[in-house]
């Protein structure tokens, strides 16, 4: 995967890469929350707990960030990289 393709994949997942790790954009947060709602609907207890938190709670952002990092990683692996 070229650096340009990697950057596009990061942007698609609402992530940027910083020296300290991945940072989630608003777009990434929204995508992560959509996934969290789908997980909640499937009975995922962690998603239920996270979505019960106030929208301004930093843990919700962290949960969405983890979801998006996982989605990005899965995407890269599906490409065989």
C-alpha positions as CSV (number, residue, x, y, z in Angstrom):
1,X,0.0,0.0,0.0
2,X,1.4,3.3,-1.0
3,X,1.6,6.2,1.6
4,X,-1.1,8.0,-0.4
5,X,-3.4,5.0,-0.3
6,X,-2.8,4.6,3.4
7,X,-3.6,8.3,4.0
8,X,-6.8,7.9,2.1
9,X,-7.8,4.9,4.1
10,X,-7.1,6.8,7.3
11,X,-9.2,9.7,6.2
12,X,-12.0,7.3,5.1
13,X,-12.0,6.0,8.7
14,X,-11.9,9.5,10.2
15,X,-8.4,9.1,11.6
16,X,-5.2,11.0,11.5
17,X,-1.9,9.6,12.6
18,X,0.1,11.7,15.2
19,X,3.3,10.8,16.9
20,X,1.3,9.7,20.0
21,X,-1.1,7.5,18.0
22,X,-4.3,7.9,16.1
23,X,-6.6,11.0,16.5
24,X,-10.3,10.8,15.7
25,X,-12.1,13.4,13.6
26,X,-15.7,14.4,14.0
27,X,-16.5,12.3,10.9
28,X,-14.7,9.3,12.5
29,X,-16.6,9.8,15.8
30,X,-19.9,9.8,13.9
31,X,-19.0,6.6,12.1
32,X,-17.8,5.0,15.3
33,X,-21.1,5.9,17.0
34,X,-23.1,4.4,14.1
35,X,-21.1,1.2,14.6
36,X,-21.6,1.4,18.3
37,X,-25.4,1.7,17.9
38,X,-25.4,-1.4,15.6
39,X,-23.4,-3.3,18.2
40,X,-25.8,-2.2,20.9
41,X,-28.7,-3.4,18.8
42,X,-26.9,-6.8,18.6
43,X,-26.7,-6.9,22.4
44,X,-23.1,-5.9,22.9
45,X,-22.8,-4.9,26.6
46,X,-19.9,-2.6,26.2
47,X,-21.7,-0.6,23.5
48,X,-24.7,-0.4,25.7
49,X,-22.6,1.1,28.5
50,X,-20.7,3.5,26.3
51,X,-23.9,4.8,24.6
52,X,-25.5,5.4,28.0
53,X,-22.8,7.9,28.8
54,X,-23.3,11.6,28.2
55,X,-22.4,12.7,24.6
56,X,-19.7,15.0,26.0
57,X,-18.0,12.2,28.0
58,X,-14.5,11.5,26.7
59,X,-15.0,7.8,27.1
60,X,-17.5,7.9,24.2
61,X,-14.9,9.5,22.0
62,X,-12.3,6.9,23.1
63,X,-14.8,4.1,22.3
64,X,-15.5,5.5,18.9
65,X,-11.7,5.9,18.3
66,X,-11.1,2.3,19.2
67,X,-13.9,1.2,16.9
68,X,-12.5,3.2,14.0
69,X,-8.9,2.0,14.6
70,X,-10.3,-1.6,14.5
71,X,-12.1,-0.9,11.3
72,X,-9.0,0.7,9.7
73,X,-6.9,-2.3,10.8
74,X,-9.4,-4.8,9.4
75,X,-9.5,-2.9,6.2
76,X,-5.7,-3.0,5.8
77,X,-5.7,-6.8,6.6
78,X,-8.5,-7.5,4.0
79,X,-6.2,-5.8,1.5
80,X,-3.5,-8.3,2.4
81,X,-1.1,-5.7,3.7
